[in-house]
Amino acid sequence: MKNLLILGAGTAGTMMANHLVKKLPTQDWKITIVDQYKTHYHQPGFLFLPFDIYTTKQVKKNGKKFIPKRVDYIQEKIDLIEPEQNQVKLENGELIAYDILIIATGTKIAPEEIEGMKGPKWQDNIFDFYTYEGAKALRNKLREWDGGKLVVHITEMPIKCPVAPLEFAFLADSFFKNKGMRDKVDITYVTPLSGAFTKPKATEALHHLLEEKSIKEVTDFNIERVDYENNKIIDYADVEVPYDLLVTVPTNMGDQLIERSGMGDDLNFVPTDKATLQTKAHENIFAIGDATNLPASKAGSVAHFEAEILTDNILRYIEGKPLKEEFDGHANCFVETGNGKALLIDFNYTQEPVEGTFPFPGVGPLKLLKESRSNHMGKMAFRWVYWNMLIKGIHIPFVSATMSEKGKKLEQVN
């Protein structure tokens, strides 16, 4: 009997357990998944929680119910990966041997990385919405806040779901309009990037929306510290942005387990082959989702596409076949723009978001890089898709793991 071990029961890890349990013969392989947390969160829902669009019950469930019965589920903190011994040590001292290891330990916010961020004003007038606790605390704050300077801020890249801070700014605009107090709120979007997004065409469209909604934009802002006593953020060039309410996306880092195990980069992300998802240091260790250092978006759709390709590569590895260099960085994201509308972007490592139709060429019904109510409905429907299909490893029809160029207005290269 051989052992396949998955570290992390978040989106990526749970998907891999569901995919592989259908593929690996029970008599030959034992599958184990380890995670210290009991609750599974629908993390895209954290964006909506502060605005009372989603309730707390809609963004969390018991994680064990999504783990297949044939998979051994261990709820325990992981202490160390020992790749030379092909084993993992748990905090309780138990050792788990593996023949194949899949690292799906995700990423976490690290507000302590910036001076003054996680100080005495944390969850007072400085909030994140990338955690359940942060989003819930921010919801309670927004229910009573009477206006002022709202600053939506990104510390540094990469972050989970790069469009989420923009979506927060757009939803804040809509939220305060609906409360009849938009004239009392000054919204500023602050980013270390030179534009609103990482891709030029999407940046142009999103910048236009920021202007349209009277949201100020501060770019190339590399934060040095938070002056919580005087309510301002300060960058290394001594540029200051004042706030009354700071909604920040702190530094995102891989799990400290990766640092303890000596397997990560400076941000604790695992060096991973961007096409095969095999780790660069150990051929029997693979990584997926937010835990990797891939130059792709850290988003649920990316983990979904990776899972389908990684499942095939795990089987090829077992059979001694060459791995497919198939993953192209495909990401598919609805961008909520407020007032019941959303954009849809579809891109990969080499192709930036462009206009077109999705998922059917020329038919749609969804429009790429265009605001529409149908895109908003797609965004709202994703929560059902997440709980009922995505993390259960069920293939989503008409959406391929690699990006299709059909139906897209691609620029011709001479």
C-alpha positions in Angstrom: 0.0 0.0 0.0 1.4 3.4 -1.0 0.5 6.7 0.6 -0.5 10.0 -1.0 -0.6 12.8 1.5 -2.3 16.2 1.0 -1.4 19.1 3.3 -4.2 21.6 3.6 -8.0 21.1 3.3 -8.8 24.5 1.7 -10.1 24.9 -1.8 -7.1 23.3 -3.6 -6.5 20.5 -1.2 -10.2 19.5 -0.9 -10.5 19.5 -4.7 -7.4 17.3 -5.1 -8.8 14.8 -2.5 -12.1 14.6 -4.5 -10.3 14.2 -7.8 -7.8 11.6 -6.8 -10.2 9.4 -4.8 -12.0 8.7 -8.0 -8.7 7.8 -9.9 -6.4 5.9 -7.5 -7.3 2.2 -6.9 -8.2 1.7 -3.2 -6.2 -1.5 -3.0 -3.0 0.3 -4.0 -3.2 3.8 -2.6 -4.2 5.3 0.8 -5.1 9.0 0.6 -4.7 11.2 3.6 -5.4 14.9 4.1 -4.2 17.0 7.0 -5.5 20.4 8.2 -5.7 22.0 11.6 -8.9 23.9 11.0 -12.4 22.4 11.3 -14.2 25.1 9.3 -14.0 25.5 5.5 -14.5 29.1 4.3 -15.9 30.3 0.9 -13.2 33.0 0.8 -14.6 34.9 -2.2 -17.6 35.6 0.1 -15.4 37.6 2.4 -15.7 40.5 -0.1 -19.5 40.6 0.4 -19.7 40.1 4.1 -18.7 43.7 5.1 -21.6 45.0 3.0 -24.2 42.6 4.5 -24.6 41.1 1.0 -23.7 37.6 2.4 -24.4 36.3 5.9 -21.8 34.5 8.0 -23.6 31.2 7.5 -23.2 31.6 3.7 -19.4 31.7 3.8 -18.5 28.8 6.1 -19.3 25.2 6.5 -17.9 22.1 8.3 -14.9 21.2 6.1 -15.1 17.5 6.8 -18.4 17.1 4.9 -16.5 17.9 1.7 -13.7 15.3 2.3 -14.6 11.9 0.6 -15.2 9.0 3.0 -12.4 7.0 1.5 -9.9 9.7 2.4 -8.3 9.7 5.9 -8.9 13.1 7.4 -6.6 14.3 10.2 -7.4 17.5 12.0 -4.0 18.5 13.4 -1.4 21.2 13.0 1.5 20.3 10.8 4.9 20.9 12.3 7.4 20.0 9.6 7.9 18.5 6.2 10.9 16.3 6.0 11.4 15.7 2.3 14.6 13.7 2.5 12.8 11.2 4.7 9.5 11.4 2.7 7.6 12.1 5.9 5.6 14.9 7.6 5.7 15.5 11.3 2.6 16.7 13.1 2.5 19.0 16.1 1.4 16.1 18.3 4.6 14.3 17.3 3.0 11.8 14.9 4.9 11.0 11.7 3.2 10.4 8.4 5.1 8.7 5.6 4.3 9.5 2.0 5.2 8.3 -1.5 3.6 11.4 -3.0 3.0 14.7 -1.3 0.7 17.5 -2.4 1.3 20.9 -0.7 -2.0 22.9 -0.6 -1.3 25.0 2.5 -2.5 28.3 0.9 -1.5 31.8 1.9 -2.2 34.0 5.0 -2.1 37.7 5.7 0.8 39.0 7.7 -0.1 42.6 8.9 2.8 42.4 11.4 5.2 42.8 8.4 4.3 46.5 8.2 5.2 48.8 11.1 2.0 50.0 12.9 -0.5 48.0 10.8 -1.3 45.4 13.4 -1.1 47.8 16.3 -3.7 49.1 18.8 -6.0 50.4 16.0 -6.2 46.9 14.3 -10.0 46.2 13.9 -10.7 49.7 15.3 -10.2 51.9 12.2 -7.7 49.5 10.4 -9.3 46.4 8.9 -8.6 43.6 6.5 -11.3 41.6 4.7 -9.2 38.7 3.6 -10.0 36.7 6.8 -13.4 35.7 8.2 -12.6 37.6 11.4 -11.5 40.7 9.6 -14.5 40.8 7.2 -17.0 40.3 10.0 -15.4 43.0 12.1 -15.4 45.4 9.2 -19.1 44.6 8.6 -19.8 45.7 12.1 -17.8 48.9 11.6 -19.5 49.8 8.4 -22.9 49.4 10.0 -22.2 52.3 12.3 -19.6 54.4 10.4 -20.8 57.9 9.6 -18.3 58.8 6.9 -15.0 60.3 6.2 -11.9 59.3 4.3 -12.0 55.6 3.3 -8.7 54.3 2.0 -8.6 50.9 0.2 -5.0 49.8 0.2 -2.8 47.0 -1.1 0.5 46.4 0.7 2.4 44.4 -1.9 1.9 41.7 -4.6 1.2 38.8 -4.9 -2.2 38.7 -3.1 -5.1 36.3 -3.2 -7.6 37.5 -5.9 -5.8 40.6 -7.2 -9.1 42.2 -8.2 -10.7 41.9 -4.8 -9.4 45.3 -3.5 -10.9 47.0 -6.5 -14.1 45.2 -6.1 -14.2 46.4 -2.5 -13.8 50.0 -3.6 -16.6 49.6 -6.2 -18.9 47.9 -3.7 -18.2 50.6 -1.1 -19.2 53.3 -3.7 -22.5 51.4 -4.3 -23.0 50.7 -0.6 -22.7 54.3 0.5 -24.9 55.5 -2.4 -27.6 53.1 -1.3 -27.3 54.5 2.3 -27.7 58.0 1.0 -24.3 59.1 2.3 -21.9 58.8 -0.6 -21.3 62.6 -0.4 -20.0 62.0 3.1 -17.4 59.4 2.0 -14.1 60.1 0.2 -12.8 56.9 -1.3 -9.1 56.5 -2.3 -7.6 53.4 -3.9 -3.9 52.9 -3.1 -1.8 50.4 -4.9 1.9 49.5 -5.3 1.3 48.9 -8.9 1.6 51.5 -11.6 -2.1 51.1 -12.5 -5.3 49.5 -11.2 -4.4 46.0 -12.3 -1.5 43.8 -13.4 -2.6 43.6 -17.0 -2.7 46.8 -19.3 -6.1 46.3 -21.0 -7.9 45.4 -17.8 -6.1 48.3 -16.1 -7.5 50.7 -18.7 -11.1 49.5 -18.2 -10.8 49.5 -14.4 -9.2 52.9 -14.2 -12.2 54.3 -16.2 -14.5 52.8 -13.6 -12.6 54.4 -10.8 -12.9 57.8 -12.4 -16.5 57.2 -13.2 -17.2 56.5 -9.5 -15.1 59.4 -8.2 -12.7 57.0 -6.5 -9.2 58.6 -6.3 -6.3 56.5 -7.3 -2.8 56.6 -5.8 -0.3 54.3 -7.7 3.3 53.2 -7.1 2.7 53.5 -3.4 5.2 51.2 -1.5 4.1 51.4 2.1 6.8 51.8 4.8 4.6 52.2 7.9 1.1 53.0 9.2 1.0 56.1 11.4 -2.0 54.9 13.4 -1.8 57.9 15.9 -2.3 60.4 13.1 -4.3 58.2 10.8 -2.1 58.1 7.7 -0.1 55.6 5.7 3.4 56.6 4.6 5.5 55.1 1.8 9.2 54.9 1.3 9.2 58.2 -0.7 7.5 59.9 2.3 4.2 60.2 0.4 1.3 60.3 2.9 -2.3 59.2 2.4 -4.6 60.2 5.3 -7.5 58.0 6.3 -10.4 57.8 8.8 -11.0 54.2 7.9 -8.2 52.1 6.4 -9.2 48.8 4.6 -5.9 47.2 3.8 -4.7 44.0 2.1 -1.6 43.1 4.2 1.4 41.2 2.9 0.3 37.7 1.8 2.7 34.9 2.7 2.8 31.2 2.5 2.3 29.1 5.6 5.1 29.3 8.2 5.3 25.5 7.8 7.0 26.1 4.5 9.6 28.3 6.1 10.2 25.9 9.0 10.8 23.1 6.4 13.2 25.2 4.4 11.1 24.7 1.2 10.0 28.2 0.3 11.0 31.6 -1.2 11.2 34.9 0.7 7.4 34.9 1.1 7.2 31.2 2.0 5.8 30.2 -1.4 6.9 26.9 -2.8 9.1 27.0 -6.0 7.0 25.1 -8.4 7.2 24.3 -12.1 4.6 26.6 -13.7 3.5 24.1 -16.3 3.5 20.8 -14.5 2.9 21.8 -10.8 5.8 19.6 -9.7 8.0 21.3 -7.1 11.4 22.2 -8.3 13.4 20.5 -5.5 11.6 17.2 -5.1 10.1 15.1 -7.9 7.6 13.3 -5.6 6.3 16.6 -4.2 3.7 18.7 -6.0 2.2 22.1 -5.0 -1.1 23.7 -6.0 -3.1 26.9 -5.4 -2.0 29.8 -3.3 0.9 27.8 -1.8 2.9 28.0 -5.0 5.2 30.7 -6.4 3.6 30.5 -9.8 3.2 33.8 -11.7 -0.5 33.3 -11.9 -3.4 34.8 -9.9 -3.9 33.4 -6.4 -7.6 32.7 -7.0 -10.1 29.8 -6.7 -10.5 29.5 -10.5 -6.8 29.1 -10.9 -6.7 26.3 -8.2 -9.7 24.7 -10.0 -7.9 24.6 -13.4 -4.6 23.5 -11.7 -6.4 20.6 -10.0 -7.6 19.1 -13.2 -4.2 19.2 -14.7 -2.4 18.1 -11.6 -4.6 15.1 -11.2 -3.6 13.9 -14.7 0.1 14.6 -13.9 -0.1 12.6 -10.6 -1.4 9.6 -12.5 1.4 10.1 -15.1 4.0 10.3 -12.4 2.7 7.0 -10.8 2.9 5.3 -14.2 6.4 6.6 -14.9 5.3 8.8 -17.8 6.6 12.3 -18.6 4.5 15.0 -17.0 2.4 17.2 -19.2 3.5 20.8 -19.4 -0.1 21.9 -19.7 -1.0 24.5 -17.1 -1.0 27.9 -18.8 -1.8 30.2 -15.8 -5.5 30.3 -16.8 -7.6 32.6 -14.6 -11.3 33.4 -14.9 -12.6 36.2 -12.7 -15.8 38.1 -12.2 -15.1 41.6 -11.1 -17.9 43.1 -9.1 -18.3 46.7 -10.0 -21.3 47.6 -7.8 -24.9 48.6 -8.6 -25.7 45.0 -9.7 -23.1 44.8 -12.4 -19.8 43.1 -12.9 -17.0 42.6 -15.4 -15.6 39.2 -16.5 -12.0 38.7 -17.3 -10.3 35.6 -18.8 -6.5 35.4 -19.1 -3.4 33.3 -18.7 0.4 33.6 -18.4 0.8 35.2 -21.8 -2.6 36.5 -22.8 -4.0 39.5 -21.0 -7.8 40.0 -20.6 -9.4 41.2 -23.8 -13.0 41.8 -25.0 -15.0 38.9 -26.4 -17.6 36.4 -25.4 -17.7 33.6 -22.8 -18.0 30.6 -22.6 -19.3 30.2 -26.2 -17.5 32.0 -29.0 -19.7 34.7 -30.5 -22.7 33.6 -28.4 -21.7 34.2 -24.8 -24.0 34.8 -23.1 -21.3 36.5 -21.0 -19.3 39.5 -22.2 -15.6 39.8 -21.5 -14.2 43.1 -20.1 -17.7 44.7 -20.3 -20.0 45.6 -17.4 -23.3 43.8 -17.3 -26.0 42.5 -15.0 -25.5 39.0 -16.4 -21.9 39.0 -15.2 -23.1 40.1 -11.8 -25.6 37.1 -11.8 -22.7 34.9 -12.7 -20.7 36.2 -9.7 -23.6 35.6 -7.4 -24.2 32.1 -8.8 -20.6 31.2 -8.1 -21.2 30.6 -4.4 -23.6 27.7 -5.3 -21.1 26.4 -7.9 -18.3 26.5 -5.3 -20.1 24.5 -2.6 -21.8 22.1 -4.9 -19.3 21.5 -7.7 -15.9 23.1 -7.5 -14.6 21.8 -4.2 -16.3 18.4 -4.8 -14.1 18.0 -7.9 -17.0 18.0 -10.3 -16.1 19.3 -13.8 -17.8 22.6 -14.6 -19.2 22.3 -18.2 -17.9 24.5 -21.0 -15.0 25.8 -19.0 -11.6 24.3 -19.9 -8.6 24.1 -17.7 -6.5 25.9 -20.3 -7.6 29.2 -21.8 -9.4 29.1 -25.1 -8.6 31.9 -27.5 -11.9 31.4 -29.3 -14.4 34.3 -29.0 -11.7 36.7 -27.9 -10.7 39.9 -29.7 -7.0 39.1 -29.7 -4.5 41.6 -31.2 -2.7 40.3 -34.2 1.1 40.2 -33.8 3.0 41.2 -37.1 
